[in-house]
Amino acid sequence: VIALTKTDLAPGIDTALLAERLGVPVVAVDPRRRRHLADLAPVITATLNATPQRLRQAPWGGELEAAEERFTWIGTVVDGVVDKRASRREWSDRLDAVTMHPVAGPVVFLAAMWVVFQITTTVAAPFQDWLDGLFTGPVSDALRGLPLPRILEAILVDGLVAGVGMVLTFVPLMALMFLCLAVLEDSGYMARAAVVADRVMRAIGLPGRAFIPLIVGFGCNVPAISATRILGRREHRILTALLIPFASCTARLAVYVMLATTFFPEHAGTVVFAMYLISVVLIVVVGMLVRRLLWRSFGSEPLVIDLPRYQLPGARMVAQVTWTRLAGFLRTASTIIVACVTVVFLLQATPVGGDHDFADPELPVAESAYGVVSEAMAPIFAPAGFGSGEITGALITGFVAKEAVVSTWAQTYPDEDLSTAITRDFADTSGGHALAAVWAFMMFLLAYTPCVATLAAQRREIGLRWTLAGIGLQLGLAWVLAVATFQLLSVWL
């Protein structure tokens, strides 16, 4: 049974003739508007009760001969079935001439992404402030007012509320981001973006289809790694899987936005957009270098993709896609982030030397187990301008999940305004070049190992050896980029 969709775009389709030529029932449905779906059930029931029969012999011979036979048959079937005069594609074709133009196409794509980040950072800001006040005020005060043991109160207030609560303040921002991207996808534009990116993919040596997992990577690297299975050649899958971690996922977005609104409040949207643009450039440059070093000879494949007609995004579909993605973020906050927050609290509550007891509210972070580990790692980042244990300690939990960077900072400064504390520490550790150090930190965050879930996905898809090679590439490149960024910008900023 064929369920024929998109008939609103080609109302001249003769479904009866199509069914006759195919030898199977054809039912026209409109799933976007939930119309004619009930017509499917009786047809499916009747077909299930009918005697099975072979409709046509599958094409045989070589791949080219099979393709020729297949498309010849398709042409015969659809000839006269579709009234092309009724198809409304003229304005869509004219718009494609701009959105897929070699020069105008990339400009349109960048402009669309800039608008998305502007909307995300400006509209979400009041909601973030409200949630932040809710968690640091009424929620924390209510927990402190309960007759709880001191250790349990510290775990709940200084651990879960401070850490997880800070991550949850980014829910409005994530919702807006997912909403904007869902609108672009349902409108039919993202398929055009794949065509625009095809030229860049060819420069790297990857097929145009590699754009799909890379785009998925800007949402989450884990499903993007799995999406490399659509690529036919093993070398293409390996290279794409090595490049996906350089795609700025939404987990990094939370850190970008926090730093951008703190240090660049008037240009937060542009700063976040710049980080995503740098991410794209990094993917291209690293891809070209890795290809030249390892696979100079392999070629790319042509991009074959269906371009849907432009349409007004459906509210139901957009809402469903937005909620699905937002639910994934909430699951991370309720599982992985809770575990990270708990471990960080325990480390920060464990004294190393001195006369403090476990979970002593007077215990300085620098004298805790967490502080000792963070301070030991801090000198590595001194050339990058953020060689402070309070700042760099969050990079350790960032290995688990990038959202944990924000929650760890919130736990490190439980009695201070987070923005004020971060501003002070970046200024102190950078020798007065706080803005240069912030850019360096964001560059390191962009390039270093995304999260353990991504590493697990890489190991599953491309093996342990390539996963370890990718970790080495990411850490080395991240450190070099961070140091270079700070050393250059500290002269100007």
C-alpha positions in Angstrom: 0.0 0.0 0.0 1.4 3.4 -1.0 0.6 6.4 1.3 1.1 9.3 -1.1 2.0 12.6 0.7 2.7 16.1 -0.5 -0.3 16.0 -2.9 -1.0 19.6 -1.9 2.1 20.6 -3.8 1.0 18.7 -6.9 -2.8 18.5 -6.9 -2.9 17.2 -10.4 -1.8 13.6 -9.5 -4.1 10.9 -10.8 -3.9 8.4 -7.9 -6.2 5.9 -9.7 -3.9 5.7 -12.7 -0.8 5.5 -10.5 -2.4 2.6 -8.6 -3.2 0.8 -11.8 0.3 1.1 -13.2 1.9 0.1 -9.9 -0.5 -2.8 -9.2 -0.9 -1.7 -5.6 -3.4 0.5 -3.8 -2.5 4.2 -3.6 -4.1 6.4 -0.8 -3.5 10.2 -0.8 -2.9 11.5 2.7 -2.0 14.8 4.3 -0.1 13.9 7.6 0.8 17.6 8.3 -2.8 18.5 8.6 -3.9 15.0 9.8 -6.3 14.6 6.8 -7.4 11.3 5.1 -5.3 9.2 7.5 -8.4 7.1 8.3 -8.6 6.1 4.7 -5.5 4.0 5.1 -6.8 1.4 7.6 -9.4 -0.3 5.4 -7.0 -0.4 2.5 -4.3 -2.0 4.6 -6.7 -4.5 6.0 -7.9 -5.6 2.6 -4.4 -5.9 1.3 -3.3 -8.0 4.2 -6.2 -10.4 3.5 -5.3 -10.6 -0.2 -3.2 -13.3 -1.8 0.5 -12.3 -2.1 1.9 -11.8 -5.6 5.1 -10.6 -7.2 4.5 -7.3 -9.0 7.7 -7.1 -11.0 11.1 -8.7 -11.3 13.9 -6.8 -9.4 16.5 -5.2 -11.8 19.5 -7.4 -12.4 22.9 -7.0 -14.0 25.5 -4.4 -13.2 24.8 -1.4 -11.0 24.6 1.0 -13.9 22.3 -1.3 -15.9 20.1 -1.8 -12.9 19.8 2.0 -12.3 19.0 2.6 -16.0 16.2 0.0 -15.9 14.9 1.3 -12.6 14.6 4.9 -13.8 13.2 3.9 -17.2 10.4 2.0 -15.3 9.8 5.1 -13.1 9.5 7.3 -16.1 7.0 5.0 -17.6 4.9 4.9 -14.4 4.7 8.6 -13.8 4.2 9.6 -17.4 0.7 11.1 -17.5 0.1 10.6 -13.8 1.4 14.0 -12.8 -0.1 17.1 -14.3 3.0 19.3 -14.2 0.9 22.4 -15.0 -0.7 22.0 -11.6 2.7 21.8 -9.7 3.5 25.1 -8.1 7.3 25.3 -8.1 8.1 28.6 -9.9 8.6 30.8 -6.8 10.5 28.0 -5.1 12.9 27.7 -8.0 13.5 31.4 -8.0 14.2 31.3 -4.3 16.6 28.4 -4.8 18.6 30.5 -7.3 19.6 32.6 -4.3 19.8 30.2 -1.4 21.9 27.7 -3.5 24.0 30.3 -5.3 27.8 29.7 -4.9 28.2 33.2 -3.4 24.8 34.2 -2.1 24.0 30.8 -0.7 26.7 30.8 2.0 25.9 34.4 2.9 22.2 33.5 3.4 23.2 30.5 5.5 25.5 32.6 7.8 22.8 35.3 8.1 20.2 32.8 9.1 22.5 31.3 11.7 23.4 34.8 13.1 19.6 35.6 13.4 19.1 32.3 15.3 21.8 33.1 17.8 20.6 36.7 18.3 17.1 35.5 19.0 18.5 32.8 21.3 20.6 35.0 23.5 18.4 38.1 23.7 14.9 36.6 24.1 16.0 33.9 26.5 17.9 36.3 28.8 14.9 37.4 31.0 13.7 33.8 31.5 17.3 32.8 32.5 17.5 35.6 35.0 14.1 34.6 36.5 15.1 30.9 36.8 18.5 31.9 38.3 16.7 34.0 41.0 14.2 31.2 41.6 17.0 28.6 42.3 19.3 30.9 44.3 16.4 32.5 46.2 13.2 30.7 47.1 14.3 27.1 46.3 17.6 27.4 48.3 15.9 29.3 51.2 13.2 26.7 51.4 15.7 23.8 51.6 17.8 25.7 54.3 14.6 26.1 56.3 14.0 22.4 56.5 15.3 20.5 59.6 18.0 18.6 57.7 21.4 17.4 58.8 24.2 19.8 57.8 25.7 17.4 55.3 22.4 16.7 53.6 21.6 20.4 53.4 25.0 21.1 51.9 24.5 18.3 49.3 21.1 19.7 48.3 21.8 23.4 48.4 25.5 23.8 47.6 25.5 20.7 45.4 22.3 19.9 43.5 20.6 23.3 43.6 23.8 25.3 42.8 25.0 22.9 40.1 21.9 21.4 38.5 19.9 24.6 39.1 22.5 26.6 37.1 22.3 24.2 34.2 18.5 24.3 34.2 18.6 28.1 33.8 19.6 27.4 30.2 16.4 25.5 29.4 14.8 28.6 27.9 17.9 29.2 25.8 18.0 25.6 24.6 14.3 25.6 23.8 14.6 28.7 21.7 17.6 27.3 19.9 15.8 24.0 19.1 12.7 25.9 18.1 14.6 28.1 15.6 16.4 25.1 14.1 13.2 23.1 13.8 11.6 26.0 11.9 14.5 26.1 9.5 14.3 22.3 9.0 10.6 22.1 8.5 10.6 25.0 6.1 12.8 23.0 3.7 15.8 25.3 4.0 18.3 22.9 5.7 18.3 20.7 2.6 19.5 23.7 0.6 22.2 24.3 3.2 23.5 20.8 2.5 23.8 21.7 -1.2 25.7 24.9 -0.3 28.0 22.9 2.0 28.7 20.3 -0.7 31.5 22.4 -2.2 33.2 22.6 1.3 32.8 18.9 1.8 34.6 18.2 -1.5 37.5 20.4 -0.4 37.9 18.2 2.6 37.6 15.1 0.4 34.3 14.0 1.9 31.1 13.3 0.0 28.3 15.8 0.3 26.3 13.4 2.4 28.9 13.9 5.2 27.2 17.3 5.7 24.3 15.5 7.4 26.1 13.9 10.3 28.2 17.1 10.7 25.0 19.2 11.0 23.6 16.7 13.4 26.8 17.2 15.4 25.9 20.8 16.1 23.0 19.5 18.1 24.7 16.5 19.7 27.9 14.7 18.7 26.7 11.3 19.8 23.9 10.7 17.2 26.1 12.4 14.7 28.8 9.8 15.1 26.2 7.1 14.6 25.0 8.9 11.5 28.3 8.4 9.8 27.0 4.9 8.8 25.3 6.5 5.8 28.7 7.0 4.3 29.8 4.1 2.0 33.6 4.2 2.4 35.3 3.3 5.6 37.8 6.2 5.2 35.0 8.7 4.8 33.3 7.4 8.0 36.6 7.6 10.0 37.4 11.1 8.8 33.9 12.4 9.5 33.8 10.8 12.9 37.1 12.5 13.7 35.8 15.9 12.6 32.4 15.7 14.4 33.8 16.5 17.9 34.9 19.9 16.5 31.2 20.7 15.8 29.9 22.9 18.7 27.1 20.9 20.3 24.4 22.5 22.3 26.1 21.5 25.5 29.0 23.9 24.7 26.3 26.5 23.9 25.5 26.8 27.6 29.1 27.8 28.4 29.4 30.1 25.5 26.3 32.0 26.4 27.3 32.3 30.1 30.7 33.7 29.2 29.4 35.9 26.3 26.7 37.5 28.4 29.2 38.1 31.3 32.1 39.6 29.3 30.4 40.8 26.1 26.8 41.7 27.2 26.1 44.0 24.2 27.4 41.5 21.6 26.5 38.1 23.2 24.7 36.8 20.2 27.5 37.8 17.8 30.1 36.2 20.1 28.2 32.9 20.2 27.7 33.0 16.4 31.5 33.6 16.0 32.2 30.5 18.0 30.0 28.4 15.7 31.7 30.0 12.7 35.1 29.2 14.1 33.8 25.6 14.6 33.0 25.3 10.9 36.4 26.7 9.9 38.1 24.3 12.3 36.3 21.4 10.8 37.4 22.4 7.3 41.0 23.1 8.2 41.5 20.0 10.3 39.7 17.9 7.6 42.0 19.1 4.9 45.1 18.5 7.1 44.1 15.0 8.1 43.2 14.1 4.6 46.6 15.2 3.3 48.4 13.3 6.0 46.5 10.1 5.8 44.3 9.7 2.7 45.6 11.9 -0.1 44.2 9.7 -2.8 40.5 9.1 -1.9 37.9 11.0 -3.8 34.5 12.3 -3.0 31.1 11.2 -4.2 28.4 13.4 -5.8 25.7 14.7 -3.5 22.2 13.4 -4.4 19.5 14.8 -2.2 15.8 15.5 -2.5 15.0 19.2 -2.2 11.6 19.6 -0.6 9.4 22.5 -1.5 9.6 25.5 0.8 6.6 25.5 3.1 5.3 27.3 6.2 6.6 25.2 9.2 3.8 23.3 10.9 3.3 24.2 14.5 2.7 20.6 15.6 5.8 19.2 13.9 8.0 22.1 15.1 6.7 21.7 18.7 7.3 17.9 18.6 10.9 18.2 17.3 11.7 21.0 19.8 10.4 19.0 22.7 12.2 15.8 21.7 15.5 17.6 21.6 14.8 19.6 24.8 13.9 16.4 26.6 17.3 15.0 25.7 18.9 18.0 27.3 16.7 17.6 30.4 17.7 13.9 30.6 21.3 14.9 30.6 20.7 17.4 33.4 18.8 14.9 35.5 21.3 12.0 35.1 24.8 12.8 34.1 24.9 16.4 35.5 23.4 15.2 38.8 26.2 12.5 39.1 28.9 15.1 38.2 27.5 17.6 40.7 27.5 15.0 43.4 31.1 13.9 42.7 32.3 17.5 42.6 30.5 18.3 45.9 32.1 15.3 47.6 35.6 16.3 46.3 35.0 19.9 47.4 33.8 18.7 50.8 36.8 16.5 51.4 39.6 18.4 53.2 43.2 17.7 52.3 45.3 18.7 55.3 44.3 21.4 57.8 41.8 21.2 60.7 38.6 21.2 58.7 36.0 18.5 58.9 34.2 16.9 56.0 31.6 19.3 54.4 32.8 22.1 56.7 31.2 25.3 55.3 34.4 27.2 56.1 36.6 24.8 54.0 38.2 26.8 51.2 38.0 25.1 47.8 41.8 25.3 47.4 42.2 23.1 50.5 39.8 20.4 49.3 40.6 17.3 47.2 39.0 19.1 44.2 41.1 22.2 44.7 44.4 20.2 45.0 43.7 18.4 41.7 42.6 21.6 40.0 45.7 23.5 41.1 48.0 20.8 40.0 46.5 21.0 36.5 46.3 24.9 36.4 49.9 25.6 35.3 49.3 23.8 32.0 46.9 26.6 31.1 49.0 29.5 32.4 50.2 30.4 28.8 46.6 30.5 27.7 45.7 33.1 30.4 43.4 31.0 32.6 45.9 29.1 34.8 43.6 29.1 37.8 42.4 26.1 39.7 38.9 27.5 40.1 38.6 28.0 36.3 40.4 25.0 34.9 38.9 22.5 37.4 35.7 22.7 35.5 37.4 21.4 32.4 37.8 18.0 34.2 34.1 17.5 34.7 33.7 18.9 31.2 35.1 15.6 30.0 31.9 14.0 31.2 29.5 16.6 29.8 30.1 20.1 28.7 27.1 21.4 30.7 29.0 20.3 33.8 31.5 23.2 33.3 28.8 25.7 34.3 27.5 23.6 37.2 31.0 23.1 38.5 31.7 26.8 38.5 28.4 27.4 40.3 29.6 24.9 43.0 33.0 26.5 43.2 31.6 29.9 44.0 28.5 29.0 46.1 28.4 32.2 48.1 29.1 34.7 45.3 27.4 35.8 42.1 28.9 33.5 39.4 29.4 36.3 36.8 31.2 38.5 39.3 33.5 35.6 40.6 34.3 34.4 37.0 35.1 38.0 35.9 37.5 38.5 38.9 39.3 35.2 38.4 39.8 35.6 34.7 41.2 39.2 35.3 43.5 38.0 38.0 44.9 34.9 36.3 45.3 36.6 32.9 47.3 39.6 34.2 44.6 42.0 33.3 43.8 40.6 29.9 40.5 39.0 30.9 38.8 39.2 27.5 41.7 37.5 25.7 41.7 34.8 28.3 37.9 34.3 27.9 38.4 33.8 24.1 41.2 31.4 24.8 39.1 29.4 27.2 36.2 29.2 24.6 38.7 28.1 22.0 39.9 25.3 24.2 36.3 24.3 25.1 35.5 24.2 21.4 38.4 21.9 20.4 39.0 19.6 23.3 37.3 16.2 23.8 33.5 16.7 23.8 32.2 14.1 26.3 32.6 10.5 27.3 29.4 9.6 25.5 30.9 10.8 22.2 34.1 8.8 22.9 32.0 5.7 23.5 30.2 6.3 20.2 33.5 6.8 18.4 34.9 3.6 19.8 31.8 1.8 18.6 31.9 3.2 15.1 35.6 3.6 14.2 37.5 1.5 16.9 39.7 2.2 19.9 42.8 3.1 17.9 41.2 5.9 15.9 39.3 7.1 19.0 42.6 7.5 21.0 44.2 9.2 18.0 41.2 11.6 17.9 41.6 12.4 21.7 45.3 13.2 21.1 44.4 15.5 18.2 41.7 17.3 20.1 43.7 17.9 23.2 46.8 19.0 21.4 45.0 21.3 19.0 42.8 22.7 21.8 45.9 23.7 23.8 47.7 25.2 20.8 44.6 27.2 19.8 44.0 28.5 23.4 47.6 29.6 23.8 47.8 31.2 20.4 44.5 33.0 20.9 45.6 34.5 24.3 49.0 35.5 23.2 47.7 37.3 20.1 44.6 38.9 21.7 46.4 40.0 24.8 48.3 42.5 22.6 45.1 44.0 21.3 42.4 43.6 24.1 
